[in-house]
Every structure is written in C-alpha cells, then in structure tokens.
C-alpha cells in the first residue's frame, strides 16, 4: 500500500481486486450454463412475444395511427416503471448493497457519495443494457410489421427502452438520496401515472413521458418532443446521483439483509418465503385496525371461516390494490384472448393464480406456524380445506372484477354467458391452486433447512437428484396449471358475439373440475414437516 | 498470552477523526455527509426553519470539556411497532470500560446501533468521539462490532484485515494484524474464507477486523457469544488494554469475566435507563434476570 493512498483510492483498488477475484472464481462450465439458460429463456420470450403482434404488415395509414396513439400507451408504461422506481426509492432502493459493504465501507471515514456512486453507475449501466435488450426484441418484432427501416426502428426502440430503465432507476436514486417518504413517493407516482392516463384517454401529448415515448416511434414519424427523453433522463440521473451519499444506512442495512434472504429463497424456489420477504421489504404489514370489525357472537361451528375474514379485513390497502390490479390484468388478457391473441389466456391464468396466492394468506398462516397447525384437534389436511371456502369467495369477487374489465374488449353477451358457466369453476380452481401453491413446500434436499420457515415437508425427501429435478419443475408448474386448465375452456367460446358456443365450454369445464378436485385431494394430504 | 508490542497507540486519540475532518477540508459543518452538508451556512447561521440548527451538530459544551466519547441526550428510537429506546441520557468518558446489560429487548443493540450511526434516532441526539453519530468524523473515531459477524464472502481473513485497515488509512497494519491473528489463534486460518468457519471463528474474525483500525470508542455487541474460553480471556485482556491506552469501550454483555476490568455498568430495561453505576455481579444478575 502506498503511504499516500487515500481511503477512497484504497476502496477503489480493493473493489477492483474483488471483481477480479470474482471473475477468476467463475468456472467456465457455470458460465456456459448461464449463457445456455439465458438464451433458452430469451428465445422462449421472443417466440411468445412474436405471437402477440398481428401478422399483417401495417399500411401507411395504420402506421401513422400507431405513431399517433402508441406514445400514450408507451408513456403510460414508462410512467408505471417510474412509479415502481419511486416506491422502491422510498424504501431504500434501488441499490442493494451487500451487508459487509454497509457495515465496513459505508461506516468507514470515506465520503459515502464516493463509495456509492460507482455502485449506482453499475446499476444504471445494467438497467440501460437490459432496457436496450428488451427494446431490441420489441424493435425487431415490430420492424417486420411496420413500413419503415428495420435498423432504425430497432435503434429507436432500443434507445427509448434503455433510457426509460435509466429514468426509473434515477428516480429511485433521487427519492432515496433525498429521503422522501413513501407517501411522497406514492403521491408523485400517482400524479405521473394519472397524467399519462389523461393523455391516453384524451389523445393528448401533454405529459413529458408521453413526449419521451414518441422517441420510440421516430422512424415512423419524427417528433422533436421525443428529445424530452434524453434530457429528462439526464436531469433525473444527475439529481439522483448528487445526494446519493445521504441514503439511509438503516434502510440499506435492512434491505441488504432481506434481499440476500430473498435471493436464497428464490434459489430454493420457496415461493412462500419469497412472498413473506418481499412483504417485509415493502414494509407491507397487516392493518392494526381492521377495515371492519366482525360483530356478533363467535360461532363454534365455523371458527376457520370467521378467522379467515378477520385476516382479510386486515389486508393493507396496497395488497387489496394489487389484487384488484391482478383481476384487471386477467380481464384485459381475457379480452385480448377473445380478440385473437390466444396466448394472452396464459397471462390471465397467471394473474388469477397470483391473486389466489394472496387469497390463501389465512391458510398460509397455518403453514407458517407448524406447531400451532399440528396442535389443532383435527386432521391437518382437513384444517387446510376449511380455509378454502373464504378464499373461494374472495376469488369469486376477483373473477367478477376481471369480467367487468373484460367488458371493455368483449361484448356483454359473451361475458355474460361465460360468467354463468365459468365463474364458479374458475374461482374454485384459483382458490385451490393458491392453496396448493402455498402448501407445496420446498425442494427435498433443502426442506430441512427451510422447514422452519415454511413449516412444510419437502416433496422430494429421500428421492434421487433426477426425480427431485422433475419434482422441482412440477412444484413450480402444477399449481398455476390448475388455473390454466380452468380458464382454457373459454377458448372454445368462438368469435361470434351473437352465438357463443356455450355447449362446448360447458363440456370442457367438467374436465377442469376433475383437475381441481385432484388439487383439493393434494391439499388434503399435506402435513406439517414436524408431524 | 504475550502482549502485542504494536498495540500501543492503536487508539486514534482523535487523530483519525481530525484527519478525516481535515481531508474533507473546510469548516466542520461542511465535513459531514450530504444529510448535514447543507444544513448550515459557513457562518453557522441557520438557513431555514426546517434545517437542523448548528447546535444539533455539536455535543454539549460540558461533554466537550470532559472529553466525553459517547454522549446521548433524550435519545428515542421508535420502530413503528414499538419503542426501542425511551429517552436515554448518557455520557461515557475517555478511558471507561462500560458494561451494557439488560434483558432481551431492553434496547442494548439499538443503543449501540444509534451510537455507531447505523440506526437513526427518532428524537434526541447522539455524539460519538465528539461528533454527531454517523458523520465522517464520528465514523473515523468509532469502531462498531455487531453481535452477528458481518463478513465478505469472497475475502480471506487476511484480506479482510488488509481491506479494513486500508479503508481506515491504518499504518503498520500488517504487524498488528499478525499479532491479533496470533492472539486469537487464527494465524493458521488466515488465508481461509470465513464463510467456511464456525460461529466462534467468525466471531474472532469480526473482532480482529474491528480492532485492526484506529478508534477512540469501541462499540461492541455481545462479543463473547460463540467464543471459546481462551478467546474470551484474550478479548477481556484486549479490551482492558485498550482502556489503559485511553480508548473507551461500550460493551453489551452479561459475561461476568469482564466484570473485574469494567469501570461502570449501564442497565437498560424496556428502552429506559434502569441503572448507571458501579459494576457488580448482583446488580447485573438483577438487571438481566429480574
């Protein structure tokens, strides 16, 4: 070490050394495997995305219409990304530091701004790269349908998506560096999103983010307002990096601990633990005062039913909002499916499954407390089933919201006839799938470690690695597949708004009911790991 | 155990803090992080009502006169779901070895985290090494060793020592690092990654990297947990030696082995100061168990 080395220089030198060490420790087989997995997933995403685009080449009038209306839609998407960034910043994001970095580097007598800026630059660089990649995929797919230069079209989408990612991250840095609270972040996010919605609804181009989004359509029609994008992004990044040394150490410390646990849980495919940690990260806690108090004398007959509603009535607003949003996503996806974008029904099923996962929260509380679950004077599996009726009612409401949203894209006659046939089967399947996804447990070899967190016995205990591999995939895929099978009959309704084929739908529903009953049977057999 | 020759002058005696202060140049109110850098004008005049006043940045004059290394005034920490601390007033002088005791949930770790600047107070003030906790000068003067070892996954024990020493601009760290490794019987494992260590060896690594750097005030949370008997004895001697050299040690522990060397005992219960006085085994048992 040079005698005149400053701590800042030492920090930079040692970080370089750590990066080199890290690179040296990566085995080429691991690197190759990562490339293989990334390529596999990317190809899958591109193939799926390609189905979402209409096959016909647009004529000049349609292209002009796209350039007119597209910026408002893309602007709304950017506004949502910025909104997420603002909320992340209010909770100490977007930087996720290792615990030793917080404890040793940020607690050293070094300017924290100097210590954090290189980390922030790396994150901005990564987000720009990821955005450019996504923009590249969209650009390539779109350029086959747009009467414009494919290279320039792709370049425009790459640049605008990269800048949008950087803008969202810069906004998060700005909020965390200036330590604005979550209410401020929510307020600003709400204003930005509402402004974009107004632009979308009224066909205006007043929001800076709508102007920004027009950059992606420059190859169809050049609009100088698109220059707002780079300028705004640069300004927000500067405003985000300037106060970066002022980030809350308390929040960074908390976040570093939770995120490392979250990564571990994701590695284990332990969805319940992921959900719990994500809620901690978002500081999403049950309301201390319920929305409504359940009155009357507690009945001895249905204690689980009452307990479930006590739990639902303590759901925080953000969780209720998320469930409504998921129902809306499902509704829009159903609409898109009916309009001919068939793969969208997968998205609808996934949205309902995630909502059902939230609806399974009271049941999950049993799973999280295995000793209490085991201590109940009845069969553990039966106790789980007693949580299903309340979850079913919640999912009925979710499905009704989804149907209401679907009315935007689907004629009322079609929605009405499908509701009559599919409402109960889909809500039931979703409630059961959410329960199955919750009780499925962690992979065999790690179940002993994670058993204490989730209270479930692993499904692969004592089995060989090859079998456990298949079971790991099954654990991930089967619960949402129950919902997928339940919504699939809707594909048979046909495209005639005046004569929906309800007979075919009804016939197919009976198969989905069998799958749902099998899932009920699976839930019925579950036991706490200590049983 | 042989006393390490170079352990002399390990404490910064304000040197590191002053260097940190000088390095960032300008008047003291400009030497803090961004949170406080804009809080006062160079003349010290408060700029606007929502910015902290200059007096918030400086410890009370009486504490400065005494050379107190840890000062808390009306310190409150509210975690939202309950109060961690309920108004703690405390003053730790140079050369004190203070045992911080109390039952679980009393607020010991919260108090240490606040003093280290890792946790922000809801109300009240805390000064470490003569500076507002968490500022660059306070960080230079304070070493904090948490109850759970916080170590890099990709650095060996020796690389940890080098990293922390260089971050703190420590002179002759190689020699002192080797002595600490010898004292804690970690020389044989110095090139191993701590991730492969037992809880006790990780704790020893955490202690070594907390001690390798200069400081005036050592904040140390449950340091005896996981240590073997020789390790505990070594730690007691090291802490006593540090106090002899003029540092202050504020140590959360119920380990009675430290009692003969302790100069004072502070007891917390439910976030309040329950006891502040001479250390005694009876008092500690009453505070912890009662």
Interface residues (C-beta under 8 A of the other chain):
Chain A: X1 X5 X6 X7 X10 X11 X13 X14 X18 X21 X22 X25 X98 X99 X100 X102 X103 X104 X105 X107 X108 X109 X110 X111 X112 X113 X177 X179 X242 X243 X244 X245 X246 X248 X249 X250 X253 X285
Chain B: X16 X17 X19 X20 X23 X24 X33 X34 X35 X81 X116 X117 X118 X119 X120 X134 X136 X137 X139 X140 X144 X146 X150 X151 X152 X154 X155 X162 X163 X164 X166 X167 X168 X169 X209
